[in-house]
């Protein structure tokens, strides 16, 4: 008897499932006319959805606005902090500039090897076969560009002007293989150590800073910049950082491998820098011209 009732319940459950599936399938069919119970149920559900849709949407939008407002507040706070830092830094720089000016007036020193006049330029040509050697810029002698002027990006020094024409100039990059491409540089620190940028390791993509005395102790990570005493470039143009130091086979000099701060591969906008302090050659030329003018 219990087994009969159990089977009966099972059969009833199966029949109910079949009927339910049939009703669902019937209701899902596209029909032009629907029964009034279906119409009533659909309208009721639509009305309830419409009633709750706007409040739910408004609440969700309210919380989204609160989150956006919090993000905006955090960004505004960070920007204010940076602005305060910028104002403080600007004040300090202004104070240092005034102090530097006063000290120079006291010492009677007017020339500064760091001073230069920038000429904005854009790279307009680059030979794929000499990608790491030469670039062409859209500024020439008519804009004040001269041979051997330094060329920098926002990061640091990339090379010097090799040839200047009236409207364009070619720039020789520091990554050039030309052995004559030399730049006087200094390793900055408590004690300044001088050397010459002379060569480029293509595999390691590092500059070679040579002619460093064997007894000088160089720290890895030290900053390297132009020395200003080469007579061509202004002082303190960033070049790179020291990656490794080796001693030559004779033990007389050291060579530092320098990682450039500038990207030689991707160059779009540059500045040609004209050192305001005249070099020795320019002073000698000016003096010779003055003597020639005074000769009767």
C-alpha positions as CSV (number, residue, x, y, z in Angstrom):
1,X,0.0,0.0,0.0
2,X,2.7,2.6,0.8
3,X,4.5,1.7,-2.4
4,X,1.3,2.4,-4.3
5,X,0.9,5.8,-2.9
6,X,4.6,6.6,-3.5
7,X,4.3,5.6,-7.1
8,X,1.1,7.6,-7.4
9,X,2.8,10.7,-6.0
10,X,5.7,10.3,-8.4
11,X,3.3,10.0,-11.4
12,X,1.4,13.1,-10.2
13,X,4.6,15.0,-10.0
14,X,5.7,14.0,-13.5
15,X,2.3,15.0,-14.9
16,X,2.5,18.3,-13.2
17,X,5.9,19.0,-14.6
18,X,4.8,18.1,-18.1
19,X,1.7,20.4,-17.8
20,X,3.9,23.3,-16.5
21,X,6.4,22.9,-19.3
22,X,3.5,22.9,-21.8
23,X,2.0,26.0,-20.3
24,X,5.4,27.8,-20.4
25,X,5.9,26.8,-24.0
26,X,2.4,27.9,-24.9
27,X,2.9,31.3,-23.2
28,X,6.3,31.9,-25.0
29,X,4.8,31.5,-28.4
30,X,4.2,34.6,-30.4
31,X,0.5,35.1,-30.7
32,X,-1.6,38.0,-32.0
33,X,-4.2,37.4,-29.3
34,X,-3.6,36.4,-25.7
35,X,-6.1,35.3,-23.1
36,X,-7.4,37.8,-20.6
37,X,-5.6,36.2,-17.6
38,X,-2.3,36.5,-19.5
39,X,-3.1,40.0,-20.4
40,X,-4.0,40.9,-16.8
41,X,-0.8,39.2,-15.5
42,X,1.4,41.0,-18.1
43,X,-0.1,44.4,-17.4
44,X,0.2,43.9,-13.6
45,X,3.9,42.9,-13.9
46,X,4.6,45.9,-16.2
47,X,2.8,48.3,-13.8
48,X,4.8,47.0,-10.8
49,X,8.1,47.2,-12.8
50,X,7.3,50.8,-13.8
51,X,6.5,51.7,-10.2
52,X,9.7,50.4,-8.8
53,X,12.0,51.2,-11.8
54,X,12.3,54.9,-11.2
55,X,13.0,54.8,-7.4
56,X,15.5,52.0,-7.9
57,X,17.2,53.8,-10.7
58,X,17.3,57.0,-8.6
59,X,18.8,55.3,-5.6
60,X,21.4,53.6,-7.8
61,X,22.2,56.9,-9.5
62,X,22.4,58.6,-6.1
63,X,25.0,56.1,-4.8
64,X,27.0,56.4,-8.1
65,X,27.0,60.1,-7.8
66,X,28.3,59.8,-4.2
67,X,31.1,57.5,-5.4
68,X,32.0,60.0,-8.2
69,X,31.9,62.8,-5.7
70,X,34.2,61.0,-3.3
71,X,36.7,60.3,-6.2
72,X,36.5,64.0,-7.2
73,X,37.1,65.0,-3.6
74,X,40.2,62.8,-3.4
75,X,41.6,64.0,-6.7
76,X,41.0,67.6,-5.7
77,X,42.7,67.0,-2.4
78,X,45.7,65.5,-4.1
79,X,45.9,68.3,-6.6
80,X,45.8,70.9,-3.8
81,X,48.6,69.1,-2.1
82,X,50.7,69.1,-5.3
83,X,49.8,72.7,-5.8
84,X,51.0,73.6,-2.4
85,X,54.2,71.6,-3.0
86,X,54.6,73.5,-6.3
87,X,54.1,76.9,-4.7
88,X,56.6,76.0,-2.0
89,X,59.2,74.7,-4.5
90,X,58.7,77.8,-6.7
91,X,59.3,80.0,-3.6
92,X,62.4,78.1,-2.8
93,X,63.7,78.3,-6.3
94,X,63.0,82.0,-6.5
95,X,64.9,82.5,-3.2
96,X,67.9,80.5,-4.5
97,X,67.9,82.5,-7.7
98,X,67.9,85.7,-5.8
99,X,70.6,84.5,-3.5
100,X,72.6,83.3,-6.4
101,X,72.2,86.7,-8.1
102,X,73.4,88.5,-5.0
103,X,76.4,86.3,-4.6
104,X,77.4,86.8,-8.2
105,X,77.1,90.5,-7.8
106,X,79.2,90.4,-4.6
107,X,81.9,88.2,-6.4
108,X,81.6,90.2,-9.6
109,X,80.9,87.1,-11.6
110,X,78.4,87.6,-14.4
111,X,79.0,84.6,-16.6
112,X,77.3,81.2,-15.9
113,X,78.2,78.1,-17.8
114,X,74.7,76.8,-17.1
115,X,72.9,79.6,-19.0
116,X,71.7,78.9,-22.5
117,X,69.1,80.1,-25.0
118,X,66.8,77.3,-26.3
119,X,65.6,77.0,-29.9
120,X,62.5,74.9,-30.3
121,X,62.6,72.4,-33.2
122,X,60.8,69.3,-34.6
123,X,62.3,66.2,-36.1
124,X,61.4,66.1,-39.8
125,X,63.7,63.4,-41.1
126,X,65.4,60.2,-40.1
127,X,67.2,57.7,-42.3
128,X,66.2,54.1,-41.3
129,X,69.7,52.9,-42.2
130,X,71.2,55.5,-39.8
131,X,68.4,55.6,-37.2
132,X,70.8,55.7,-34.3
133,X,73.2,58.1,-36.0
134,X,71.5,61.2,-37.5
135,X,68.2,63.1,-37.4
136,X,67.1,66.2,-39.3
137,X,65.3,69.1,-37.7
138,X,63.3,72.0,-39.1
139,X,65.5,74.8,-37.8
140,X,68.7,76.2,-39.4
141,X,71.0,79.2,-39.5
142,X,68.1,81.6,-40.2
143,X,66.7,80.6,-36.7
144,X,70.2,80.9,-35.0
145,X,71.3,77.3,-35.2
146,X,75.0,76.8,-35.5
147,X,77.3,73.8,-35.9
148,X,78.2,72.0,-32.6
149,X,75.3,73.4,-30.6
150,X,73.9,70.9,-28.1
151,X,70.5,69.3,-28.8
152,X,68.3,68.1,-25.9
153,X,64.8,66.7,-25.2
154,X,62.7,67.1,-22.1
155,X,64.8,64.3,-20.5
156,X,68.3,65.3,-21.4
157,X,71.1,65.6,-24.0
158,X,70.7,63.6,-27.2
159,X,73.5,65.0,-29.4
160,X,74.9,68.0,-31.2
161,X,74.3,69.9,-34.5
162,X,76.6,68.4,-37.2
163,X,75.6,70.6,-40.1
164,X,73.4,73.7,-40.2
165,X,71.6,75.0,-43.4
166,X,69.4,78.0,-43.7
167,X,66.2,76.2,-42.8
168,X,67.2,72.7,-41.6
169,X,70.0,71.1,-39.6
170,X,71.3,67.6,-39.1
171,X,71.9,66.4,-35.6
172,X,74.5,63.7,-34.7
173,X,73.1,61.6,-31.8
174,X,75.2,60.4,-28.8
175,X,74.5,56.9,-30.0
176,X,76.5,57.5,-33.2
177,X,79.4,55.3,-34.0
178,X,81.6,58.2,-35.0
179,X,84.8,58.1,-32.9
180,X,85.1,61.9,-33.2
181,X,81.7,62.4,-31.4
182,X,83.1,63.4,-28.0
183,X,81.5,65.3,-25.2
184,X,83.1,66.6,-22.0
185,X,81.1,65.2,-19.1
186,X,81.2,65.1,-15.3
187,X,80.1,62.5,-12.8
188,X,78.2,64.5,-10.1
189,X,78.6,63.9,-6.4
190,X,80.5,65.2,-3.4
191,X,83.5,65.2,-5.6
192,X,83.1,65.9,-9.3
193,X,84.9,63.4,-11.6
194,X,85.5,64.4,-15.2
195,X,85.7,62.3,-18.3
196,X,84.7,62.3,-22.0
197,X,81.7,60.6,-23.5
198,X,83.3,58.7,-26.4
199,X,81.4,55.9,-28.0
200,X,78.2,53.9,-27.6
201,X,77.7,50.2,-26.8
202,X,75.0,49.2,-29.3
203,X,74.2,45.8,-27.7
204,X,73.9,47.2,-24.1
205,X,72.6,50.6,-25.3
206,X,75.0,52.4,-22.9
207,X,77.3,55.4,-23.5
208,X,81.0,55.1,-22.7
209,X,82.5,57.7,-20.4
210,X,86.2,57.3,-20.8
211,X,89.5,58.9,-19.6
212,X,88.6,58.7,-15.9
213,X,91.7,58.5,-13.6
214,X,92.2,55.0,-12.2
215,X,92.2,56.2,-8.6
216,X,88.8,57.8,-8.7
217,X,86.0,56.0,-6.8
218,X,82.8,56.1,-8.7
219,X,79.4,55.1,-7.2
220,X,77.0,53.1,-9.3
221,X,73.9,55.2,-10.0
222,X,75.8,58.5,-10.0
223,X,74.4,61.2,-12.3
224,X,76.3,62.2,-15.4
225,X,76.0,65.6,-17.0
226,X,77.8,68.0,-19.4
227,X,80.8,69.7,-17.7
228,X,80.6,73.0,-19.5
229,X,84.4,73.1,-19.8
230,X,84.4,71.6,-23.3
231,X,83.7,75.0,-24.7
232,X,80.6,73.9,-26.7
233,X,77.7,72.8,-24.4
234,X,76.2,74.5,-21.4
235,X,76.9,73.0,-18.0
236,X,74.6,70.5,-16.2
237,X,72.7,69.1,-19.2
238,X,71.6,65.7,-18.1
239,X,73.2,62.7,-19.9
240,X,72.5,59.6,-17.8
241,X,73.5,57.5,-14.8
242,X,76.4,55.2,-14.2
243,X,75.6,51.5,-14.6
244,X,79.1,49.9,-14.4
245,X,82.8,50.9,-14.1
246,X,85.7,49.0,-15.6
247,X,89.5,49.6,-15.6
248,X,91.4,49.5,-18.9
249,X,93.9,46.8,-19.7
250,X,96.8,49.0,-18.6
251,X,95.2,50.1,-15.3
252,X,95.7,53.8,-16.1
253,X,92.1,54.9,-16.7
254,X,88.6,53.8,-16.0
255,X,85.6,53.6,-18.3
256,X,82.0,54.1,-17.0
257,X,79.0,52.6,-18.8
258,X,76.3,55.3,-18.7
259,X,72.6,54.6,-19.2
260,X,71.2,57.6,-21.1
261,X,68.3,59.5,-19.7
262,X,67.0,60.4,-23.1
263,X,65.4,58.0,-25.6
264,X,67.4,57.9,-28.8
265,X,64.8,55.7,-30.6
266,X,61.7,57.8,-30.3
267,X,62.4,61.5,-30.8
268,X,59.8,64.1,-32.0
269,X,60.5,67.5,-30.4
270,X,63.9,68.8,-29.4
271,X,65.6,72.0,-28.3
272,X,68.8,73.4,-29.7
273,X,70.7,75.1,-26.9
274,X,73.0,78.0,-27.5
275,X,75.4,78.6,-24.6
276,X,75.3,82.2,-23.6
277,X,78.8,82.2,-22.1
278,X,81.2,82.4,-25.1
279,X,83.7,79.7,-25.6
280,X,87.5,80.3,-25.8
281,X,87.4,80.0,-29.6
282,X,84.6,82.6,-29.9
283,X,86.5,84.9,-27.5
284,X,89.7,84.6,-29.5
285,X,87.8,85.1,-32.8
286,X,86.1,88.2,-31.3
287,X,89.4,89.5,-30.1
288,X,91.0,89.0,-33.5
289,X,88.2,90.8,-35.2
290,X,88.6,93.7,-32.9
291,X,92.3,93.8,-33.6
292,X,91.6,93.7,-37.3
293,X,89.1,96.6,-37.0
294,X,91.7,98.7,-35.1
295,X,94.5,98.0,-37.6
296,X,95.0,101.2,-39.7
